[in-house]
Amino acid sequence: MKRGSDPEFDDAGRPVLITTAAPSYEQEHRARVRKYLTLMAFRIPALILAAGAYGLWHNGLISLLIVAVSVPLPWMAVLIANDRPPLRPDEPRRFDNARRRTPLFPTAQRPVLEARRQPEPPPGSPRGPHGRD
């Protein structure tokens, strides 16, 4: 039997994915590391290019522009590498925005200061003119 006609393999002989499970953590980690290294690989050549541009044209603005573009690369690389894949439509959304919304002008549920209450005198005790002894 020819391997390409087998439903478990594609024409190149690789196994066909037959599950809807998410990729393994190792595969996801490898992809994120690859993205990080790809972005960071542009930083050193950009700095060398800035030095070469200054040596060639003696124009500090071009070199400064190249360096300025390379400065946020580590930050962007970390953000992109730490990003998880988007949620699938069948995954539950766990953030309930309606319950966590903070109003623009919050109102207190009860007054901050409450009026002091006079303790009730025990029954049978005499009261003064203002309700005190």
N, C-alpha and C positions, 0 to 999 in steps of 0.2 A: 504494500500500500504506500502511496506517495505521501510524504510528510505534509506538503502544502495543502492537500485535500482534507487532512485531519482537522476537525473543528476546534481542537484544543491548541493548535499551532497556526501561526500566520504563514504567509508565503516565505518569509525569511527563516522559518524554523523556530521562532521565539514563541513561548507560551502566551496564549491570549488571556487577558485579565477577565475572569469570570465572576468577580465579586464586586460589590459596591462598597467594600470596606475602605476606610481611609488608608493612605499610605502609612507604612510603619514609621515610628519615631526616628529610626536611623536614617531612612530615606529622606524624611522631611528635614532632619538636621543636616544631612549632607548637602541638600539643595540650598539651605540657608547659609551654610559655610561657603558654598560656591559663589553665591550672590555677594557675600561680604568680601571675599578675596578678589572677585572681579572688580568691585568698586574701589577697593583699596589699591589694586594694581595700577590704577590711573594716577595715584597721588605722587609717587616717586618720579615717574616720567614727566608729570606736569611741573614739578619743581626743577627738574633738569632742563625741560623746555623753557622755563622762565629764565634760567641762567643763560641758556643758549641764545634766547631772544635778546637779552640784554647785551651779551657779547657781540652779537651780529649787528643789531640796530642801534645800540646805545640809547635805547628808549626805555626809561623806567616804567612808564605807564603800561606798556604792553606786558612787561614782566610782572608788574603789580596786579594787573588784571588776571593773568594766568595763575598767580599765587592765590588771589582772592577766590577764584573758582575752585581751587584745590583745598581751601581751608574747610568748607563744610562737608567734604567727602567722608571723613571718619564718622561724623554725626549721622549723615544720611545712610552710610553703610550699616551702622548699628541699628538704626530704625528699620531699615528694610530687612536686615537679617533676623531681627527679633519679631517681625510680623508673622502671624500665623496665617495659614490659608483661609480664605473666606468660608463662612459657614455654608453648609449645603442647605437647600430648601427644607429638607426633612429634619434638620437639627433644631432643637428648641431655642428660642430666644430667651435669655435669662434676665434681661434688664427690663423692669417695668417702669417706664418713664412716668406714668401717671401717678404712681405712689411716691416717687422720689422727687417730683418737681417742687422746687422751692419758689414760693410766690415772690413777686417783685417787692411788694410791700407787705411783709408778714404781720399778722395780727395775733395778739396774745390770746390764748384759749381762756385765760382767767387773768384778773388784774394782778399786777406785780405786787402791789401793796394792798393788803386787805385791812379793813377797819378792825381795830382791836375790840374784842368782845369782853365785856365785864363778866367776871365769874359770877355765877348765880349764888346768892347767899343761901346758906342752909335754911331750911324752913323753920320759922319761929324766931329768927333773929331780928332785932330792931333795925330799921333803916333810918339814915339821916335824911336831911332835906334834899340832897342831891343823889340819893340812892346809895350813899356811902355812910360808914360809921364815923 
